[in-house]
């Protein structure tokens, strides 16, 4: 849409035809995308802290202000103004998107028997939200709706949605959410009382079998599990973000002159949401660790297809990428929820994705390098990056200091039921143990 409007065309050395893009335009648009992607992940740490501590109605009020402000600024911006407000608007939308996604994760603890599916759906729907911009583009072409009109309407819809979210969480916090917090707090208090005399020994013997959900945040961040999921996420997120950032240019390099394949990709990417039942089934039947293995495998297949410079094959690449990206974020978030628990989930996700965002900053120079005609070389390098998470998952599995039970009960509690705190705690821990098994 921005290219059709001629945004940033003033940066071109020579006038381009309408709908075409010059190298300087591409750099400006890529830089905007990089800023948005960086903010989307980098702010996860402070946002995660807010998720763990702030009342949800207040949280969603702030989220609404940020997101709606981004929509308004982006809709009203023009590249020929004295300041690049597109970057500001895009950055605010990215920040609002991060606030929205992370704020939804705690809801999965309200229905633990469906926790994996809820986490997967949250991550996949976040990806699927990109379909909105594809719809906006079609509305602009088919009906001549301006960018300003489209984003103003979208801002009004967002206000209604966030208002409903705030009201729902206000009701939930009066009863259901209190049960979840009581459960986790009691488990943490029990752990502190039992382990206060053994803190030094626990720190020395960090490989002792412990329930990370009962540990303090600093102890969790020193764990092997945190190192595993952070490196896993950082490696794959770099590959995923780089591909989304450069896919249009890569397809043009392969011969997509008309933009047909780029439009197909825009349609296929949000379809990752159809894999939610598959992800839920996989985690429940195979365990989290084997699902990490499966995610690595999907990443390798996607990367291998990408290394084949045949335009027709890229349709298969689109499908594998949509599946891989859905598994990536859903599995990473599920791993964190299962191993670290509701009390620190927001902060652990925050540190994980902030670390991954720093690594992803390399995507901008990599994209510039690839744009000079080195697309195949970059694709092979990115395929090689898959080796790191593969080795890490194998190493973690082979060096586990304890054997997880082969099968455990999958009893699930409902916060609304009048059952005792000890019973809820037992059932919650057994559910978490079941999700962590790897058989």
MOMO-V285916 format. One record per run of one state. SS is the DSSP state (H for helix, E for strand, L for the rest). FROM is the first residue (numbers start at 1). TO is the last residue. Records with the same first field share a line. If there is no record, write none. Layout:
SS->FROM-TO, FROM-TO
//
This chain:
L->1-1, 6-8, 12-22, 43-43, 54-55, 77-84, 129-130, 144-146, 174-175, 205-211, 215-216, 222-223, 255-259, 287-287, 307-310, 341-344, 361-361, 371-374, 399-420, 437-439
H->2-5, 9-11, 23-42, 44-53, 56-76, 85-128, 131-143, 147-173, 176-204, 212-214, 217-221, 224-254, 260-286, 288-306, 311-340, 345-360, 362-370, 375-398, 421-436
//
